[in-house]
C-alpha cells in the first residue's frame, strides 16, 4: 500500500456526535476540499432514520459512504479510498481511537462536538469528555497524532496539550 498517498488523501478525522450536519457538511468539506465523506459509525448501520438524515445533509457533488467501524478500518487500510480526498467523521472519541490505532495514515483528529453528560468534564464550548477519553486523547497525541479542537475551520486551533496546561 502507498501510505504516502493515503496520508495526503485522508484530509481529516473529525469527532462529532451529530455526525453530518450543516456545519460539517459545508464548512469543513469546503475548507478541506474533500470530495468524499466517510461516516464511520456502528449504530447508524441499524438506524434508517439517522441514515436518511445524514444522506440529506450531504453536500451536492460529494460522495457519501456510511460504514461501521470495522469495515471503515478495512477500507482505509485496503487502498480503495486512495482515489478520494477523504473526510472521516466518527461519533465518539472511542471510535476515533479505534480507527487511529488501526489506520496508521491518520495524522490529525479534530474534536468538533461531543455530548454533555454527568460523568464528563467540559474542555471547550462543545467538547465534553470523560477521564478515560482524555487519557485516550493523550495516548493518541503521544503517538504523534495531532488532536485539535475547532468547531469550524475559521476557529483558532486549540490542542489537547494546550488544554492540559490551562
DRENPABA-446018 format. One record per atom (N, C-alpha, C): residue number from 1; residue in three letters; x, y, z. Coordinates in steps of 0.001 Angstrom, whole numbers. Layout:
N
{lumza NUM 'ala' {X Y Z}};
...
// end
This chain:
166
{lumza 1 'unk' {846 -1182 0}};
{lumza 1 'unk' {0 0 0}};
{lumza 1 'unk' {889 1242 0}};
{lumza 2 'unk' {443 2268 -656}};
{lumza 2 'unk' {1166 3524 -757}};
{lumza 2 'unk' {728 4462 363}};
{lumza 3 'unk' {1376 4380 1530}};
{lumza 3 'unk' {984 5217 2660}};
{lumza 3 'unk' {1167 6693 2373}};
{lumza 4 'unk' {2167 7031 1580}};
{lumza 4 'unk' {2401 8434 1267}};
{lumza 4 'unk' {1158 9049 622}};
{lumza 5 'unk' {560 8357 -330}};
{lumza 5 'unk' {-652 8832 -976}};
{lumza 5 'unk' {-1836 8862 -22}};
{lumza 6 'unk' {-1928 7869 840}};
{lumza 6 'unk' {-3043 7785 1769}};
{lumza 6 'unk' {-2986 8944 2760}};
{lumza 7 'unk' {-1801 9243 3272}};
{lumza 7 'unk' {-1655 10341 4229}};
{lumza 7 'unk' {-2168 11635 3612}};
{lumza 8 'unk' {-1800 11873 2391}};
{lumza 8 'unk' {-2177 13096 1714}};
{lumza 8 'unk' {-3685 13122 1449}};
{lumza 9 'unk' {-4289 11968 1232}};
{lumza 9 'unk' {-5677 11939 822}};
{lumza 9 'unk' {-6670 11815 1973}};
{lumza 10 'unk' {-6232 11404 3142}};
{lumza 10 'unk' {-7099 11476 4311}};
{lumza 10 'unk' {-6941 12882 4851}};
{lumza 11 'unk' {-7931 13706 4604}};
{lumza 11 'unk' {-7850 15111 4954}};
{lumza 11 'unk' {-7994 15347 6455}};
{lumza 12 'unk' {-8931 14631 7073}};
{lumza 12 'unk' {-9186 14867 8487}};
{lumza 12 'unk' {-10094 13775 9039}};
{lumza 13 'unk' {-9891 13454 10304}};
{lumza 13 'unk' {-10802 12604 11067}};
{lumza 13 'unk' {-11432 13510 12111}};
{lumza 14 'unk' {-12742 13639 12061}};
{lumza 14 'unk' {-13457 14535 12983}};
{lumza 14 'unk' {-14355 13727 13915}};
{lumza 15 'unk' {-14375 14116 15186}};
{lumza 15 'unk' {-15293 13555 16175}};
{lumza 15 'unk' {-16429 14559 16340}};
{lumza 16 'unk' {-17636 14117 16015}};
{lumza 16 'unk' {-18811 14985 16150}};
{lumza 16 'unk' {-20023 14092 16421}};
{lumza 17 'unk' {-20618 14221 17593}};
{lumza 17 'unk' {-21735 13339 17959}};
{lumza 17 'unk' {-22936 13497 17040}};
{lumza 18 'unk' {-23009 14603 16306}};
{lumza 18 'unk' {-24121 14808 15367}};
{lumza 18 'unk' {-23802 14230 13988}};
{lumza 19 'unk' {-22591 13732 13821}};
{lumza 19 'unk' {-22104 13193 12552}};
{lumza 19 'unk' {-22162 14264 11473}};
{lumza 20 'unk' {-23019 14121 10487}};
{lumza 20 'unk' {-23046 15054 9367}};
{lumza 20 'unk' {-24201 16036 9527}};
{lumza 21 'unk' {-23869 17321 9563}};
{lumza 21 'unk' {-24862 18390 9672}};
{lumza 21 'unk' {-24299 19592 8920}};
{lumza 22 'unk' {-25033 20664 8843}};
{lumza 22 'unk' {-24657 21815 8022}};
{lumza 22 'unk' {-23236 22299 8212}};
{lumza 23 'unk' {-22842 22500 9451}};
{lumza 23 'unk' {-21507 22999 9765}};
{lumza 23 'unk' {-20426 22089 9197}};
{lumza 24 'unk' {-20598 20804 9394}};
{lumza 24 'unk' {-19629 19834 8898}};
{lumza 24 'unk' {-19736 19702 7382}};
{lumza 25 'unk' {-20962 19555 6924}};
{lumza 25 'unk' {-21182 19287 5508}};
{lumza 25 'unk' {-20618 20383 4616}};
{lumza 26 'unk' {-20753 21615 5015}};
{lumza 26 'unk' {-20341 22698 4129}};
{lumza 26 'unk' {-19022 23342 4549}};
{lumza 27 'unk' {-18913 23806 5788}};
{lumza 27 'unk' {-17690 24490 6218}};
{lumza 27 'unk' {-16456 23600 6083}};
{lumza 28 'unk' {-16519 22430 6699}};
{lumza 28 'unk' {-15346 21563 6710}};
{lumza 28 'unk' {-15070 20932 5349}};
{lumza 29 'unk' {-16106 20479 4680}};
{lumza 29 'unk' {-15895 19849 3374}};
{lumza 29 'unk' {-15250 20831 2407}};
{lumza 30 'unk' {-15730 22071 2402}};
{lumza 30 'unk' {-15135 23091 1531}};
{lumza 30 'unk' {-13713 23432 1951}};
{lumza 31 'unk' {-13500 23650 3236}};
{lumza 31 'unk' {-12161 24020 3717}};
{lumza 31 'unk' {-11133 22930 3420}};
{lumza 32 'unk' {-11550 21685 3530}};
{lumza 32 'unk' {-10649 20558 3285}};
{lumza 32 'unk' {-10538 20208 1805}};
{lumza 33 'unk' {-11427 20764 1005}};
{lumza 33 'unk' {-11538 20412 -416}};
{lumza 33 'unk' {-11734 18901 -575}};
{lumza 34 'unk' {-12541 18351 334}};
{lumza 34 'unk' {-12833 16916 314}};
{lumza 34 'unk' {-13844 16605 -784}};
{lumza 35 'unk' {-13705 15431 -1388}};
{lumza 35 'unk' {-14681 15000 -2382}};
{lumza 35 'unk' {-15436 13747 -1934}};
{lumza 36 'unk' {-15119 13270 -724}};
{lumza 36 'unk' {-15797 12096 -182}};
{lumza 36 'unk' {-15846 12198 1338}};
{lumza 37 'unk' {-17013 11906 1893}};
{lumza 37 'unk' {-17198 11863 3344}};
{lumza 37 'unk' {-17466 10419 3736}};
{lumza 38 'unk' {-16687 9932 4690}};
{lumza 38 'unk' {-16899 8598 5248}};
{lumza 38 'unk' {-17452 8761 6657}};
{lumza 39 'unk' {-18677 8298 6863}};
{lumza 39 'unk' {-19260 8240 8205}};
{lumza 39 'unk' {-18934 6855 8743}};
{lumza 40 'unk' {-18110 6798 9788}};
{lumza 40 'unk' {-17709 5534 10404}};
{lumza 40 'unk' {-18426 5433 11750}};
{lumza 41 'unk' {-19476 4593 11783}};
{lumza 41 'unk' {-20302 4524 12978}};
{lumza 41 'unk' {-21064 3208 12999}};
{lumza 42 'unk' {-20978 2506 14100}};
{lumza 42 'unk' {-21666 1220 14207}};
{lumza 42 'unk' {-23187 1385 14345}};
{lumza 43 'unk' {-23641 2326 15162}};
{lumza 43 'unk' {-25069 2473 15459}};
{lumza 43 'unk' {-25884 2882 14234}};
{lumza 44 'unk' {-25331 3709 13390}};
{lumza 44 'unk' {-26091 4213 12243}};
{lumza 44 'unk' {-26474 3096 11270}};
{lumza 45 'unk' {-25721 2021 11275}};
{lumza 45 'unk' {-25985 926 10346}};
{lumza 45 'unk' {-27367 299 10569}};
{lumza 46 'unk' {-27888 409 11789}};
{lumza 46 'unk' {-29201 -165 12117}};
{lumza 46 'unk' {-30266 901 12350}};
{lumza 47 'unk' {-29986 2134 11926}};
{lumza 47 'unk' {-30910 3240 12174}};
{lumza 47 'unk' {-31231 3938 10856}};
{lumza 48 'unk' {-32299 3496 10199}};
{lumza 48 'unk' {-32652 4035 8881}};
{lumza 48 'unk' {-32981 5530 8927}};
{lumza 49 'unk' {-33575 5989 10020}};
{lumza 49 'unk' {-33908 7408 10135}};
{lumza 49 'unk' {-32640 8250 10186}};
{lumza 50 'unk' {-31678 7832 11000}};
{lumza 50 'unk' {-30420 8568 11100}};
{lumza 50 'unk' {-29656 8511 9766}};
{lumza 51 'unk' {-29674 7364 9116}};
{lumza 51 'unk' {-29026 7230 7807}};
{lumza 51 'unk' {-29632 8199 6806}};
{lumza 52 'unk' {-30946 8290 6791}};
{lumza 52 'unk' {-31636 9204 5872}};
{lumza 52 'unk' {-31270 10654 6180}};
{lumza 53 'unk' {-31240 11002 7458}};
{lumza 53 'unk' {-30887 12377 7849}};
{lumza 53 'unk' {-29473 12730 7397}};
{lumza 54 'unk' {-28543 11804 7560}};
{lumza 54 'unk' {-27162 12024 7140}};
{lumza 54 'unk' {-27095 12202 5623}};
{lumza 55 'unk' {-27830 11380 4909}};
{lumza 55 'unk' {-27831 11479 3438}};
{lumza 55 'unk' {-28394 12820 2973}};
{lumza 56 'unk' {-29397 13328 3683}};
{lumza 56 'unk' {-29979 14621 3319}};
{lumza 56 'unk' {-29018 15780 3581}};
{lumza 57 'unk' {-28120 15625 4532}};
{lumza 57 'unk' {-27166 16688 4868}};
{lumza 57 'unk' {-25954 16713 3936}};
{lumza 58 'unk' {-25805 15711 3104}};
{lumza 58 'unk' {-24643 15610 2216}};
{lumza 58 'unk' {-24651 16739 1188}};
{lumza 59 'unk' {-23523 17431 1040}};
{lumza 59 'unk' {-23447 18471 11}};
{lumza 59 'unk' {-23492 17858 -1395}};
{lumza 60 'unk' {-24060 18599 -2328}};
{lumza 60 'unk' {-24117 18149 -3721}};
{lumza 60 'unk' {-22700 17966 -4248}};
{lumza 61 'unk' {-22506 16931 -5026}};
{lumza 61 'unk' {-21214 16691 -5654}};
{lumza 61 'unk' {-20196 15992 -4769}};
{lumza 62 'unk' {-20579 15656 -3557}};
{lumza 62 'unk' {-19681 14976 -2618}};
{lumza 62 'unk' {-20180 13548 -2437}};
{lumza 63 'unk' {-19267 12593 -2558}};
{lumza 63 'unk' {-19619 11183 -2345}};
{lumza 63 'unk' {-19770 10948 -838}};
{lumza 64 'unk' {-20774 10187 -462}};
{lumza 64 'unk' {-21004 9840 940}};
{lumza 64 'unk' {-20971 8329 1085}};
{lumza 65 'unk' {-20144 7856 2020}};
{lumza 65 'unk' {-20052 6430 2318}};
{lumza 65 'unk' {-20339 6265 3807}};
{lumza 66 'unk' {-21194 5308 4141}};
{lumza 66 'unk' {-21532 5023 5534}};
{lumza 66 'unk' {-21144 3578 5813}};
{lumza 67 'unk' {-20247 3390 6781}};
{lumza 67 'unk' {-19783 2045 7132}};
{lumza 67 'unk' {-19668 1932 8642}};
{lumza 68 'unk' {-19679 697 9135}};
{lumza 68 'unk' {-19391 505 10549}};
{lumza 68 'unk' {-17878 692 10756}};
{lumza 69 'unk' {-17441 705 11993}};
{lumza 69 'unk' {-16029 981 12298}};
{lumza 69 'unk' {-15121 -78 11678}};
{lumza 70 'unk' {-15464 -1336 11848}};
{lumza 70 'unk' {-14622 -2424 11331}};
{lumza 70 'unk' {-14451 -2308 9816}};
{lumza 71 'unk' {-15551 -2125 9094}};
{lumza 71 'unk' {-15474 -2019 7637}};
{lumza 71 'unk' {-14761 -740 7197}};
{lumza 72 'unk' {-14900 319 7983}};
{lumza 72 'unk' {-14184 1564 7675}};
{lumza 72 'unk' {-12682 1350 7762}};
{lumza 73 'unk' {-12238 691 8824}};
{lumza 73 'unk' {-10808 396 9001}};
{lumza 73 'unk' {-10301 -444 7828}};
{lumza 74 'unk' {-11058 -1474 7474}};
{lumza 74 'unk' {-10653 -2335 6353}};
{lumza 74 'unk' {-10543 -1536 5059}};
{lumza 75 'unk' {-11518 -678 4787}};
{lumza 75 'unk' {-11491 129 3559}};
{lumza 75 'unk' {-10308 1089 3562}};
{lumza 76 'unk' {-10059 1740 4693}};
{lumza 76 'unk' {-8957 2701 4786}};
{lumza 76 'unk' {-7603 2019 4604}};
{lumza 77 'unk' {-7463 814 5117}};
{lumza 77 'unk' {-6191 100 5004}};
{lumza 77 'unk' {-6023 -634 3673}};
{lumza 78 'unk' {-7118 -857 2967}};
{lumza 78 'unk' {-7047 -1632 1724}};
{lumza 78 'unk' {-6553 -823 523}};
{lumza 79 'unk' {-6663 481 615}};
{lumza 79 'unk' {-6264 1319 -514}};
{lumza 79 'unk' {-7427 1753 -1394}};
{lumza 80 'unk' {-8640 1237 -1164}};
{lumza 80 'unk' {-9773 1616 -2016}};
{lumza 80 'unk' {-10170 3080 -1853}};
{lumza 81 'unk' {-9742 3709 -767}};
{lumza 81 'unk' {-10097 5118 -545}};
{lumza 81 'unk' {-9049 6080 -1106}};
{lumza 82 'unk' {-7962 5541 -1637}};
{lumza 82 'unk' {-6853 6387 -2092}};
{lumza 82 'unk' {-7230 7371 -3194}};
{lumza 83 'unk' {-8267 7083 -3954}};
{lumza 83 'unk' {-8635 7967 -5058}};
{lumza 83 'unk' {-9421 9190 -4586}};
{lumza 84 'unk' {-9771 9241 -3307}};
{lumza 84 'unk' {-10576 10336 -2769}};
{lumza 84 'unk' {-9766 11250 -1861}};
{lumza 85 'unk' {-10240 12493 -1768}};
{lumza 85 'unk' {-9786 13422 -726}};
{lumza 85 'unk' {-10816 13239 386}};
{lumza 86 'unk' {-10448 12429 1363}};
{lumza 86 'unk' {-11393 11847 2312}};
{lumza 86 'unk' {-11505 12617 3624}};
{lumza 87 'unk' {-12738 12845 4013}};
{lumza 87 'unk' {-13086 13466 5288}};
{lumza 87 'unk' {-13839 12400 6074}};
{lumza 88 'unk' {-13263 11958 7191}};
{lumza 88 'unk' {-13840 10884 8000}};
{lumza 88 'unk' {-14515 11510 9220}};
{lumza 89 'unk' {-15727 11063 9509}};
{lumza 89 'unk' {-16453 11571 10671}};
{lumza 89 'unk' {-16880 10388 11542}};
{lumza 90 'unk' {-16568 10487 12835}};
{lumza 90 'unk' {-16993 9486 13815}};
{lumza 90 'unk' {-17782 10187 14909}};
{lumza 91 'unk' {-18502 9407 15684}};
{lumza 91 'unk' {-19385 9962 16708}};
{lumza 91 'unk' {-18699 10191 18053}};
{lumza 92 'unk' {-17629 9438 18330}};
{lumza 92 'unk' {-17061 9486 19677}};
{lumza 92 'unk' {-15536 9395 19666}};
{lumza 93 'unk' {-14968 9788 20787}};
{lumza 93 'unk' {-13519 9666 20981}};
{lumza 93 'unk' {-13122 8195 20910}};
{lumza 94 'unk' {-13947 7328 21469}};
{lumza 94 'unk' {-13671 5877 21437}};
{lumza 94 'unk' {-13560 5386 19993}};
{lumza 95 'unk' {-14491 5809 19129}};
{lumza 95 'unk' {-14444 5402 17726}};
{lumza 95 'unk' {-13193 5954 17034}};
{lumza 96 'unk' {-12864 7201 17321}};
{lumza 96 'unk' {-11652 7802 16738}};
{lumza 96 'unk' {-10418 7029 17175}};
{lumza 97 'unk' {-10364 6692 18459}};
{lumza 97 'unk' {-9234 5939 18989}};
{lumza 97 'unk' {-9104 4580 18312}};
{lumza 98 'unk' {-10235 3911 18109}};
{lumza 98 'unk' {-10208 2601 17458}};
{lumza 98 'unk' {-9669 2715 16033}};
{lumza 99 'unk' {-10100 3736 15325}};
{lumza 99 'unk' {-9642 3896 13940}};
{lumza 99 'unk' {-8163 4267 13886}};
{lumza 100 'unk' {-7731 5261 14661}};
{lumza 100 'unk' {-6315 5674 14572}};
{lumza 100 'unk' {-5366 4595 15073}};
{lumza 101 'unk' {-5847 3719 15949}};
{lumza 101 'unk' {-4976 2637 16411}};
{lumza 101 'unk' {-4760 1584 15331}};
{lumza 102 'unk' {-5633 1566 14321}};
{lumza 102 'unk' {-5545 549 13270}};
{lumza 102 'unk' {-5247 1117 11883}};
{lumza 103 'unk' {-5326 2433 11738}};
{lumza 103 'unk' {-5056 3082 10442}};
{lumza 103 'unk' {-3919 4071 10664}};
{lumza 104 'unk' {-2738 3674 10267}};
{lumza 104 'unk' {-1544 4475 10555}};
{lumza 104 'unk' {-1438 5744 9714}};
{lumza 105 'unk' {-2275 5893 8700}};
{lumza 105 'unk' {-2199 7038 7800}};
{lumza 105 'unk' {-2847 8303 8364}};
{lumza 106 'unk' {-3553 8204 9472}};
{lumza 106 'unk' {-4234 9377 10033}};
{lumza 106 'unk' {-3265 10143 10924}};
{lumza 107 'unk' {-3137 11432 10642}};
{lumza 107 'unk' {-2175 12262 11361}};
{lumza 107 'unk' {-2823 13357 12198}};
{lumza 108 'unk' {-4150 13522 12081}};
{lumza 108 'unk' {-4813 14591 12812}};
{lumza 108 'unk' {-6251 14217 13139}};
{lumza 109 'unk' {-6670 14535 14361}};
{lumza 109 'unk' {-8049 14350 14795}};
{lumza 109 'unk' {-8581 15714 15209}};
{lumza 110 'unk' {-9775 16025 14723}};
{lumza 110 'unk' {-10457 17253 15101}};
{lumza 110 'unk' {-11610 16884 16024}};
{lumza 111 'unk' {-11645 17509 17192}};
{lumza 111 'unk' {-12768 17346 18104}};
{lumza 111 'unk' {-13721 18501 17826}};
{lumza 112 'unk' {-14925 18168 17328}};
{lumza 112 'unk' {-15865 19202 16941}};
{lumza 112 'unk' {-17071 19317 17853}};
{lumza 113 'unk' {-17504 18210 18409}};
{lumza 113 'unk' {-18657 18236 19292}};
{lumza 113 'unk' {-18890 16887 19928}};
{lumza 114 'unk' {-18994 16886 21248}};
{lumza 114 'unk' {-19343 15669 21978}};
{lumza 114 'unk' {-20396 16029 23024}};
{lumza 115 'unk' {-21272 15096 23311}};
{lumza 115 'unk' {-22401 15338 24215}};
{lumza 115 'unk' {-21963 15561 25654}};
{lumza 116 'unk' {-22710 16416 26303}};
{lumza 116 'unk' {-22548 16613 27738}};
{lumza 116 'unk' {-23170 15433 28477}};
{lumza 117 'unk' {-22588 15080 29611}};
{lumza 117 'unk' {-23128 14023 30468}};
{lumza 117 'unk' {-22584 14239 31878}};
{lumza 118 'unk' {-23268 13700 32872}};
{lumza 118 'unk' {-22834 13915 34260}};
{lumza 118 'unk' {-21394 13458 34540}};
{lumza 119 'unk' {-20923 12427 33850}};
{lumza 119 'unk' {-19578 11909 34108}};
{lumza 119 'unk' {-18508 12568 33230}};
{lumza 120 'unk' {-18878 13629 32509}};
{lumza 120 'unk' {-17937 14268 31594}};
{lumza 120 'unk' {-17558 15661 32062}};
{lumza 121 'unk' {-16325 16042 31750}};
{lumza 121 'unk' {-15873 17398 32034}};
{lumza 121 'unk' {-15874 18187 30731}};
{lumza 122 'unk' {-16171 19470 30839}};
{lumza 122 'unk' {-16196 20334 29669}};
{lumza 122 'unk' {-14797 20905 29462}};
{lumza 123 'unk' {-14215 20667 28267}};
{lumza 123 'unk' {-12870 21186 27999}};
{lumza 123 'unk' {-12883 22298 26946}};
{lumza 124 'unk' {-14023 22500 26308}};
{lumza 124 'unk' {-14210 23633 25400}};
{lumza 124 'unk' {-15709 23850 25259}};
{lumza 125 'unk' {-16082 24824 24459}};
{lumza 125 'unk' {-17501 25171 24311}};
{lumza 125 'unk' {-18381 23960 23974}};
{lumza 126 'unk' {-17902 23086 23091}};
{lumza 126 'unk' {-18735 21978 22616}};
{lumza 126 'unk' {-18132 20597 22862}};
{lumza 127 'unk' {-17072 20535 23665}};
{lumza 127 'unk' {-16409 19249 23902}};
{lumza 127 'unk' {-16518 18867 25382}};
{lumza 128 'unk' {-17126 17712 25606}};
{lumza 128 'unk' {-17295 17135 26934}};
{lumza 128 'unk' {-16713 15727 26875}};
{lumza 129 'unk' {-15760 15436 27771}};
{lumza 129 'unk' {-15112 14121 27738}};
{lumza 129 'unk' {-14960 13550 29142}};
{lumza 130 'unk' {-14853 12230 29182}};
{lumza 130 'unk' {-14583 11543 30439}};
{lumza 130 'unk' {-13068 11520 30669}};
{lumza 131 'unk' {-12666 11145 31868}};
{lumza 131 'unk' {-11232 10985 32151}};
{lumza 131 'unk' {-10626 9908 31252}};
{lumza 132 'unk' {-11394 8839 31018}};
{lumza 132 'unk' {-10922 7772 30140}};
{lumza 132 'unk' {-10678 8298 28720}};
{lumza 133 'unk' {-11588 9121 28211}};
{lumza 133 'unk' {-11418 9703 26878}};
{lumza 133 'unk' {-10232 10663 26831}};
{lumza 134 'unk' {-10043 11430 27900}};
{lumza 134 'unk' {-8882 12326 27961}};
{lumza 134 'unk' {-7598 11514 27897}};
{lumza 135 'unk' {-7549 10402 28613}};
{lumza 135 'unk' {-6373 9538 28568}};
{lumza 135 'unk' {-6158 8962 27168}};
{lumza 136 'unk' {-7253 8582 26485}};
{lumza 136 'unk' {-7138 8103 25101}};
{lumza 136 'unk' {-6528 9186 24214}};
{lumza 137 'unk' {-7020 10414 24372}};
{lumza 137 'unk' {-6533 11521 23538}};
{lumza 137 'unk' {-5060 11818 23816}};
{lumza 138 'unk' {-4666 11754 25082}};
{lumza 138 'unk' {-3251 11952 25422}};
{lumza 138 'unk' {-2387 10853 24804}};
{lumza 139 'unk' {-2882 9631 24834}};
{lumza 139 'unk' {-2167 8499 24239}};
{lumza 139 'unk' {-2043 8691 22719}};
{lumza 140 'unk' {-3123 9114 22095}};
{lumza 140 'unk' {-3099 9379 20651}};
{lumza 140 'unk' {-2035 10428 20333}};
{lumza 141 'unk' {-2029 11519 21098}};
{lumza 141 'unk' {-1028 12579 20875}};
{lumza 141 'unk' {385 12076 21107}};
{lumza 142 'unk' {563 11220 22109}};
{lumza 142 'unk' {1909 10705 22387}};
{lumza 142 'unk' {2426 9837 21247}};
{lumza 143 'unk' {1511 9364 20395}};
{lumza 143 'unk' {1895 8581 19220}};
{lumza 143 'unk' {2096 9454 17981}};
{lumza 144 'unk' {2164 10767 18185}};
{lumza 144 'unk' {2474 11673 17082}};
{lumza 144 'unk' {1285 12125 16252}};
{lumza 145 'unk' {78 11881 16737}};
{lumza 145 'unk' {-1124 12306 16020}};
{lumza 145 'unk' {-1650 13568 16690}};
{lumza 146 'unk' {-1852 14606 15890}};
{lumza 146 'unk' {-2365 15861 16426}};
{lumza 146 'unk' {-3825 15684 16849}};
{lumza 147 'unk' {-4163 16210 18029}};
{lumza 147 'unk' {-5551 16238 18491}};
{lumza 147 'unk' {-5880 17705 18733}};
{lumza 148 'unk' {-6791 18219 17896}};
{lumza 148 'unk' {-7133 19629 17993}};
{lumza 148 'unk' {-8631 19833 18121}};
{lumza 149 'unk' {-8992 20979 18688}};
{lumza 149 'unk' {-10388 21315 18917}};
{lumza 149 'unk' {-10729 22549 18090}};
{lumza 150 'unk' {-11732 22397 17238}};
{lumza 150 'unk' {-12284 23518 16472}};
{lumza 150 'unk' {-13662 23103 16006}};
{lumza 151 'unk' {-14635 23964 16173}};
{lumza 151 'unk' {-15959 23646 15650}};
{lumza 151 'unk' {-16009 23891 14148}};
{lumza 152 'unk' {-15451 25011 13716}};
{lumza 152 'unk' {-15427 25346 12289}};
{lumza 152 'unk' {-13992 25678 11891}};
{lumza 153 'unk' {-13672 25567 10612}};
{lumza 153 'unk' {-12293 25779 10168}};
{lumza 153 'unk' {-11708 27144 10529}};
{lumza 154 'unk' {-12536 28169 10606}};
{lumza 154 'unk' {-12041 29513 10918}};
{lumza 154 'unk' {-11724 29753 12383}};
{lumza 155 'unk' {-12133 28839 13265}};
{lumza 155 'unk' {-11824 28980 14694}};
{lumza 155 'unk' {-10329 28787 14932}};
{lumza 156 'unk' {-9840 29379 16027}};
{lumza 156 'unk' {-8449 29163 16419}};
{lumza 156 'unk' {-8299 27709 16850}};
{lumza 157 'unk' {-7250 27072 16344}};
{lumza 157 'unk' {-6973 25674 16690}};
{lumza 157 'unk' {-6447 25613 18125}};
{lumza 158 'unk' {-7032 24741 18916}};
{lumza 158 'unk' {-6600 24522 20293}};
{lumza 158 'unk' {-6279 23043 20439}};
{lumza 159 'unk' {-5092 22712 20939}};
{lumza 159 'unk' {-4704 21320 21061}};
{lumza 159 'unk' {-4987 20799 22479}};
{lumza 160 'unk' {-5018 19494 22591}};
{lumza 160 'unk' {-5212 18866 23900}};
{lumza 160 'unk' {-4057 19254 24836}};
{lumza 161 'unk' {-2847 19363 24301}};
{lumza 161 'unk' {-1704 19786 25118}};
{lumza 161 'unk' {-1966 21156 25719}};
{lumza 162 'unk' {-2525 22070 24928}};
{lumza 162 'unk' {-2826 23416 25434}};
{lumza 162 'unk' {-3917 23374 26489}};
{lumza 163 'unk' {-4898 22515 26306}};
{lumza 163 'unk' {-5987 22369 27281}};
{lumza 163 'unk' {-5426 21885 28615}};
{lumza 164 'unk' {-4496 20916 28563}};
{lumza 164 'unk' {-3917 20364 29787}};
{lumza 164 'unk' {-3111 21393 30564}};
{lumza 165 'unk' {-2634 22436 29901}};
{lumza 165 'unk' {-1851 23474 30565}};
{lumza 165 'unk' {-2734 24502 31248}};
{lumza 166 'unk' {-4033 24531 30877}};
{lumza 166 'unk' {-4943 25534 31436}};
{lumza 166 'unk' {-5213 25296 32903}};
// end
